[in-house]
Amino acid sequence: MSQQDYLERARWFQCLSHPLRLRILEELCDGEKCVCELQQVLHKPQPYISQQLRMLRMAGLVACRKRGQFAFYTLADPRVEETLKMLRSQQP
């Protein structure tokens, strides 16, 4: 594996180490969501959710498409859902 591969994996784990980002990814496993939908489910302010989504986008875990003034997010990589399934199976 190259140094770049290790850096990419480290970014993944950094993103996965934050509880709210994990919850966002879990929600996106069910399909595309806009920030307002995530806000209702997560009970957090929109700027905070948007900040976490930006971190997930930068790590390549989620993708965003804009329609008007709304931003819709999806999982960008199928490995994300596989990783979350593995994490769920490791719970005590």
C-alpha positions in Angstrom: 0.0 0.0 0.0 1.2 3.5 -0.8 1.5 6.4 1.6 -1.5 8.0 0.0 -3.6 4.8 0.6 -2.7 5.0 4.3 -3.6 8.7 4.5 -7.0 8.0 2.9 -7.7 5.2 5.4 -6.7 7.4 8.3 -9.1 10.1 7.1 -11.9 7.5 7.0 -11.1 6.4 10.6 -11.0 10.1 11.7 -14.5 10.6 10.3 -15.8 7.4 11.8 -14.5 8.4 15.3 -17.1 11.1 15.7 -20.5 9.9 17.0 -22.6 12.3 15.0 -20.8 11.6 11.8 -21.5 7.8 12.4 -25.2 8.6 12.9 -25.3 10.7 9.7 -23.7 7.8 7.7 -26.2 5.4 9.3 -29.1 7.6 8.1 -27.7 7.8 4.6 -27.6 4.0 4.4 -31.4 4.3 4.0 -31.0 6.6 1.0 -30.5 10.2 0.0 -31.4 12.8 2.6 -31.4 16.6 2.6 -29.9 18.5 5.6 -33.4 19.4 6.8 -34.3 15.7 7.1 -31.1 15.0 9.0 -31.8 17.9 11.3 -35.2 16.5 12.2 -33.8 13.0 12.9 -30.7 14.1 14.7 -32.1 17.0 16.7 -29.0 19.1 16.0 -28.7 22.6 14.5 -28.3 22.9 10.8 -24.9 24.6 10.9 -23.5 21.8 13.1 -24.9 19.0 10.7 -23.5 20.9 7.7 -20.1 21.1 9.3 -20.1 17.3 9.9 -21.3 16.7 6.3 -18.4 18.8 5.0 -15.9 16.7 6.9 -17.5 13.5 5.5 -17.4 15.0 2.0 -13.8 15.9 2.3 -13.0 12.3 3.3 -14.9 11.0 0.3 -17.5 9.2 2.3 -20.5 11.2 1.1 -21.5 13.0 -2.1 -23.7 16.0 -2.4 -26.0 17.3 -5.1 -27.8 20.6 -5.0 -31.3 21.3 -6.2 -32.2 25.0 -5.7 -31.3 25.9 -2.2 -31.4 22.4 -0.9 -28.4 20.0 -0.7 -29.0 16.3 -0.8 -26.5 13.8 0.5 -25.8 10.2 -0.3 -23.1 7.7 0.5 -20.3 8.1 -2.0 -18.7 4.7 -1.6 -20.3 1.3 -1.0 -17.5 0.4 1.4 -19.0 2.9 3.9 -22.1 0.8 4.3 -20.1 -2.4 4.6 -17.9 -0.8 7.2 -20.9 0.3 9.2 -22.4 -3.2 9.1 -19.1 -4.5 10.4 -19.1 -2.0 13.2 -22.7 -2.8 14.2 -21.8 -6.5 14.4 -18.9 -5.7 16.9 -21.2 -4.1 19.5 -20.9 -5.8 23.0 
